[in-house]
Amino acid sequence: MKVVVLISANTEWGAVKDVLSPNKTQDSPYGECFSTMLNGMEYTFFHAGWGKAASAGATQYVIDHFSPNLAVNLGTCGGFKGVVELDDVILVERTFMYDIVELMGDFGAVPDYYASNLDLSWLPEPYPYRVRRGTLASADSDLPPERILQLKEQGAIAADWESAALAWVAQKNGARLLILRAVSDLVSEEGGEAYDNIALFKERTKGIMRCLIEQLPGWVARIDL
């Protein structure tokens, strides 16, 4: 089984390299990549880059050039305070983009066009680790506190920069995608604990990425592809 693990943010990628210490990396149009063995199986880790544009392009590139049986995205997200807790791992089952602005026509159809429902029927239960299945909202922006109420009403429990683009492209290609995002920081209508405190995000990201990498073989072992 060929598994490619897409990593988005630069901080997340740095943490992955610290954990896995690759001897050799290769360059792609999007970033570095390398292969490594975990529990006797080879995985390719691919730096997709941050934001929706890089994520969409990198996902298509990986599908075209690697033809993976499974694409995985491991990363962080900002959780809605009072809905999720720090370090909760979200098994993403739905995504949507919330930073699209339509002023010339009917906005009603736009959010649905870029929303994705991830088919997880191939992932048998019980899951190997504790997770929360849920919806992530994505934008090329840190989560604005004033948008939280609206996003909650749309079913989201957390937000990030990339998941919606990754899911949209994977869905268009009929590719299997597993997104596991852990809550690195909490945001409320009053503000975010990591805003103006990048050191906090970086420190928490190190632990999150180590945990997600350690758990990855357990997830893959549950899958019959």
C-alpha positions as a Markdown table, in Angstrom:
| # | Residue | x | y | z |
|---|---|---|---|---|
| 1 | Met | 0.0 | 0.0 | 0.0 |
| 2 | Lys | 1.3 | 3.4 | -1.0 |
| 3 | Val | 0.7 | 6.1 | 1.6 |
| 4 | Val | 1.6 | 9.8 | 1.1 |
| 5 | Val | 1.4 | 12.1 | 4.1 |
| 6 | Leu | 0.7 | 15.8 | 3.2 |
| 7 | Ile | 2.0 | 18.3 | 5.8 |
| 8 | Ser | 0.8 | 21.9 | 5.4 |
| 9 | Ala | 2.3 | 24.7 | 7.6 |
| 10 | Asn | 6.0 | 25.3 | 7.7 |
| 11 | Thr | 6.0 | 24.9 | 11.5 |
| 12 | Glu | 4.3 | 21.5 | 11.2 |
| 13 | Trp | 6.8 | 20.4 | 8.5 |
| 14 | Gly | 9.7 | 21.5 | 10.7 |
| 15 | Ala | 8.3 | 19.4 | 13.6 |
| 16 | Val | 7.9 | 16.4 | 11.3 |
| 17 | Lys | 11.6 | 16.6 | 10.2 |
| 18 | Asp | 12.6 | 16.9 | 13.9 |
| 19 | Val | 10.7 | 13.7 | 14.7 |
| 20 | Leu | 11.8 | 11.6 | 11.7 |
| 21 | Ser | 15.2 | 13.1 | 11.0 |
| 22 | Pro | 15.3 | 12.1 | 7.3 |
| 23 | Asn | 18.8 | 11.4 | 5.9 |
| 24 | Lys | 17.8 | 12.7 | 2.5 |
| 25 | Thr | 15.0 | 14.9 | 1.1 |
| 26 | Gln | 14.0 | 15.7 | -2.4 |
| 27 | Asp | 12.5 | 18.8 | -3.9 |
| 28 | Ser | 9.1 | 19.2 | -5.5 |
| 29 | Pro | 7.4 | 22.2 | -7.0 |
| 30 | Tyr | 5.7 | 22.7 | -3.6 |
| 31 | Gly | 8.4 | 21.8 | -1.1 |
| 32 | Glu | 10.5 | 19.0 | 0.3 |
| 33 | Cys | 9.6 | 15.3 | 0.4 |
| 34 | Phe | 11.1 | 12.2 | 1.8 |
| 35 | Ser | 10.4 | 8.5 | 2.4 |
| 36 | Thr | 10.8 | 6.7 | 5.7 |
| 37 | Met | 9.9 | 3.5 | 7.3 |
| 38 | Leu | 7.3 | 3.3 | 10.2 |
| 39 | Asn | 6.5 | 0.0 | 11.7 |
| 40 | Gly | 8.0 | -1.8 | 8.7 |
| 41 | Met | 6.1 | 0.1 | 6.1 |
| 42 | Glu | 7.2 | 2.9 | 3.8 |
| 43 | Tyr | 5.6 | 6.3 | 4.0 |
| 44 | Thr | 6.2 | 9.4 | 1.8 |
| 45 | Phe | 6.0 | 12.7 | 3.7 |
| 46 | Phe | 5.3 | 15.7 | 1.4 |
| 47 | His | 5.4 | 19.3 | 2.4 |
| 48 | Ala | 2.3 | 20.7 | 0.6 |
| 49 | Gly | 2.7 | 24.2 | 1.9 |
| 50 | Trp | 0.3 | 26.5 | 3.8 |
| 51 | Gly | -2.9 | 28.0 | 2.5 |
| 52 | Lys | -5.6 | 26.8 | 0.0 |
| 53 | Ala | -3.7 | 27.5 | -3.2 |
| 54 | Ala | -0.6 | 25.4 | -2.3 |
| 55 | Ser | -2.8 | 22.7 | -0.7 |
| 56 | Ala | -4.9 | 22.3 | -3.8 |
| 57 | Gly | -2.0 | 22.2 | -6.2 |
| 58 | Ala | 0.1 | 19.9 | -4.0 |
| 59 | Thr | -2.8 | 17.4 | -3.6 |
| 60 | Gln | -3.2 | 17.2 | -7.4 |
| 61 | Tyr | 0.5 | 16.8 | -7.8 |
| 62 | Val | 0.7 | 14.0 | -5.3 |
| 63 | Ile | -2.2 | 12.2 | -6.9 |
| 64 | Asp | -0.7 | 12.5 | -10.4 |
| 65 | His | 2.9 | 11.7 | -9.5 |
| 66 | Phe | 2.6 | 9.2 | -6.6 |
| 67 | Ser | -0.8 | 7.5 | -7.2 |
| 68 | Pro | -1.2 | 6.8 | -3.5 |
| 69 | Asn | -3.7 | 4.3 | -2.2 |
| 70 | Leu | -4.2 | 6.7 | 0.6 |
| 71 | Ala | -3.4 | 10.4 | 1.2 |
| 72 | Val | -3.2 | 11.6 | 4.8 |
| 73 | Asn | -3.1 | 15.1 | 6.1 |
| 74 | Leu | -1.7 | 15.5 | 9.6 |
| 75 | Gly | -1.7 | 18.9 | 11.3 |
| 76 | Thr | -3.1 | 21.4 | 13.7 |
| 77 | Cys | -6.2 | 23.5 | 13.9 |
| 78 | Gly | -7.8 | 26.2 | 16.0 |
| 79 | Gly | -10.6 | 24.9 | 18.1 |
| 80 | Phe | -13.8 | 26.7 | 19.2 |
| 81 | Lys | -13.5 | 27.3 | 22.9 |
| 82 | Gly | -16.3 | 25.4 | 24.8 |
| 83 | Val | -16.8 | 23.0 | 21.9 |
| 84 | Val | -13.4 | 21.2 | 21.8 |
| 85 | Glu | -10.5 | 20.9 | 24.1 |
| 86 | Leu | -6.7 | 21.4 | 23.6 |
| 87 | Asp | -5.1 | 18.3 | 21.9 |
| 88 | Asp | -8.5 | 16.9 | 20.8 |
| 89 | Val | -7.8 | 15.0 | 17.5 |
| 90 | Ile | -10.4 | 15.7 | 14.9 |
| 91 | Leu | -11.2 | 13.1 | 12.3 |
| 92 | Val | -12.4 | 15.4 | 9.6 |
| 93 | Glu | -15.6 | 14.2 | 7.9 |
| 94 | Arg | -16.7 | 17.5 | 6.3 |
| 95 | Thr | -15.0 | 20.7 | 5.2 |
| 96 | Phe | -16.1 | 24.1 | 3.8 |
| 97 | Met | -14.4 | 27.4 | 2.9 |
| 98 | Tyr | -15.6 | 30.5 | 4.6 |
| 99 | Asp | -13.5 | 33.3 | 3.1 |
| 100 | Ile | -15.3 | 33.5 | -0.3 |
| 101 | Val | -17.0 | 36.8 | -1.0 |
| 102 | Glu | -19.5 | 37.0 | -3.8 |
| 103 | Leu | -20.9 | 40.5 | -4.6 |
| 104 | Met | -22.1 | 40.1 | -8.2 |
| 105 | Gly | -24.6 | 37.3 | -8.0 |
| 106 | Asp | -26.3 | 34.8 | -5.8 |
| 107 | Phe | -23.9 | 33.7 | -2.9 |
| 108 | Gly | -26.2 | 30.9 | -1.9 |
| 109 | Ala | -24.6 | 28.2 | -4.1 |
| 110 | Val | -21.0 | 29.2 | -3.5 |
| 111 | Pro | -20.4 | 27.6 | 0.0 |
| 112 | Asp | -21.9 | 24.3 | -1.1 |
| 113 | Tyr | -19.7 | 24.2 | -4.2 |
| 114 | Tyr | -16.5 | 24.2 | -2.2 |
| 115 | Ala | -17.8 | 22.0 | 0.6 |
| 116 | Ser | -16.7 | 18.4 | 0.8 |
| 117 | Asn | -18.1 | 15.4 | 2.6 |
| 118 | Leu | -15.2 | 12.9 | 3.1 |
| 119 | Asp | -16.1 | 9.3 | 2.4 |
| 120 | Leu | -14.8 | 7.4 | 5.5 |
| 121 | Ser | -16.6 | 4.2 | 4.8 |
| 122 | Trp | -13.2 | 2.5 | 4.1 |
| 123 | Leu | -12.1 | 3.3 | 7.7 |
| 124 | Pro | -13.5 | 0.6 | 9.9 |
| 125 | Glu | -14.5 | 1.2 | 13.5 |
| 126 | Pro | -13.6 | 0.9 | 16.3 |
| 127 | Tyr | -10.9 | 3.5 | 15.7 |
| 128 | Pro | -7.4 | 2.8 | 17.1 |
| 129 | Tyr | -7.3 | 6.1 | 19.0 |
| 130 | Arg | -9.7 | 8.5 | 20.5 |
| 131 | Val | -10.9 | 11.1 | 18.0 |
| 132 | Arg | -13.8 | 13.5 | 17.4 |
| 133 | Arg | -15.5 | 13.2 | 14.0 |
| 134 | Gly | -16.4 | 16.7 | 12.9 |
| 135 | Thr | -16.4 | 19.6 | 10.4 |
| 136 | Leu | -13.5 | 21.9 | 9.8 |
| 137 | Ala | -13.9 | 25.4 | 8.2 |
| 138 | Ser | -11.0 | 26.7 | 6.2 |
| 139 | Ala | -9.8 | 30.1 | 5.0 |
| 140 | Asp | -6.6 | 31.8 | 4.0 |
| 141 | Ser | -6.7 | 33.5 | 7.4 |
| 142 | Asp | -6.4 | 32.8 | 11.1 |
| 143 | Leu | -9.8 | 32.3 | 12.6 |
| 144 | Pro | -11.5 | 35.7 | 13.1 |
| 145 | Pro | -13.2 | 35.6 | 16.5 |
| 146 | Glu | -16.3 | 37.5 | 15.2 |
| 147 | Arg | -16.9 | 34.6 | 12.7 |
| 148 | Ile | -17.1 | 31.8 | 15.3 |
| 149 | Leu | -20.9 | 32.0 | 15.9 |
| 150 | Gln | -21.6 | 31.8 | 12.2 |
| 151 | Leu | -19.2 | 28.9 | 11.7 |
| 152 | Lys | -20.7 | 27.0 | 14.6 |
| 153 | Glu | -24.2 | 27.5 | 13.0 |
| 154 | Gln | -22.7 | 25.9 | 9.9 |
| 155 | Gly | -21.6 | 22.9 | 11.9 |
| 156 | Ala | -17.9 | 23.6 | 12.3 |
| 157 | Ile | -16.1 | 22.8 | 15.5 |
| 158 | Ala | -12.6 | 24.1 | 14.5 |
| 159 | Ala | -10.9 | 25.9 | 11.7 |
| 160 | Asp | -7.6 | 25.8 | 9.7 |
| 161 | Trp | -6.1 | 27.1 | 6.5 |
| 162 | Glu | -6.0 | 24.0 | 4.3 |
| 163 | Ser | -8.4 | 21.1 | 4.9 |
| 164 | Ala | -11.1 | 22.3 | 2.7 |
| 165 | Ala | -8.8 | 22.6 | -0.3 |
| 166 | Leu | -7.2 | 19.2 | 0.3 |
| 167 | Ala | -10.6 | 17.6 | 0.6 |
| 168 | Trp | -12.1 | 19.3 | -2.4 |
| 169 | Val | -9.3 | 18.2 | -4.8 |
| 170 | Ala | -9.2 | 14.6 | -3.3 |
| 171 | Gln | -13.0 | 14.4 | -3.8 |
| 172 | Lys | -12.7 | 15.6 | -7.4 |
| 173 | Asn | -10.2 | 12.8 | -8.1 |
| 174 | Gly | -12.1 | 10.1 | -6.2 |
| 175 | Ala | -9.0 | 9.7 | -3.9 |
| 176 | Arg | -9.1 | 8.4 | -0.3 |
| 177 | Leu | -8.1 | 11.1 | 2.1 |
| 178 | Leu | -7.7 | 10.9 | 5.8 |
| 179 | Ile | -7.4 | 14.2 | 7.7 |
| 180 | Leu | -6.4 | 14.2 | 11.3 |
| 181 | Arg | -6.0 | 17.6 | 12.9 |
| 182 | Ala | -5.3 | 18.2 | 16.6 |
| 183 | Val | -6.4 | 21.3 | 18.4 |
| 184 | Ser | -3.3 | 23.4 | 19.0 |
| 185 | Asp | -5.1 | 26.5 | 20.4 |
| 186 | Leu | -8.5 | 27.7 | 21.4 |
| 187 | Val | -10.4 | 30.7 | 20.0 |
| 188 | Ser | -13.4 | 32.4 | 21.4 |
| 189 | Glu | -15.5 | 35.4 | 20.5 |
| 190 | Glu | -13.1 | 37.4 | 22.7 |
| 191 | Gly | -9.9 | 36.3 | 20.9 |
| 192 | Gly | -7.4 | 33.5 | 20.5 |
| 193 | Glu | -4.8 | 32.3 | 23.0 |
| 194 | Ala | -2.1 | 31.9 | 20.3 |
| 195 | Tyr | -2.7 | 35.3 | 18.6 |
| 196 | Asp | 0.4 | 37.4 | 19.0 |
| 197 | Asn | 2.0 | 34.4 | 20.6 |
| 198 | Ile | 3.6 | 32.4 | 17.8 |
| 199 | Ala | 6.0 | 30.8 | 20.3 |
| 200 | Leu | 3.0 | 29.0 | 22.0 |
| 201 | Phe | 1.8 | 27.6 | 18.6 |
| 202 | Lys | 5.2 | 26.4 | 17.7 |
| 203 | Glu | 5.7 | 24.7 | 21.0 |
| 204 | Arg | 2.4 | 22.9 | 21.0 |
| 205 | Thr | 2.8 | 21.9 | 17.4 |
| 206 | Lys | 5.9 | 19.9 | 18.2 |
| 207 | Gly | 4.0 | 17.7 | 20.6 |
| 208 | Ile | 1.0 | 17.4 | 18.3 |
| 209 | Met | 3.0 | 16.3 | 15.3 |
| 210 | Arg | 5.0 | 13.8 | 17.3 |
| 211 | Cys | 1.8 | 12.2 | 18.6 |
| 212 | Leu | 0.1 | 12.1 | 15.2 |
| 213 | Ile | 3.1 | 10.5 | 13.6 |
| 214 | Glu | 3.4 | 7.9 | 16.3 |
| 215 | Gln | -0.3 | 7.1 | 15.9 |
| 216 | Leu | -0.2 | 7.0 | 12.0 |
| 217 | Pro | 0.7 | 3.3 | 11.6 |
| 218 | Gly | -2.1 | 2.4 | 13.9 |
| 219 | Trp | -4.6 | 4.1 | 11.6 |
| 220 | Val | -3.1 | 2.6 | 8.5 |
| 221 | Ala | -3.1 | -0.9 | 10.0 |
| 222 | Arg | -6.9 | -0.6 | 10.3 |
| 223 | Ile | -7.4 | 0.1 | 6.6 |
| 224 | Asp | -7.8 | -2.7 | 4.0 |
| 225 | Leu | -7.1 | -1.0 | 0.7 |
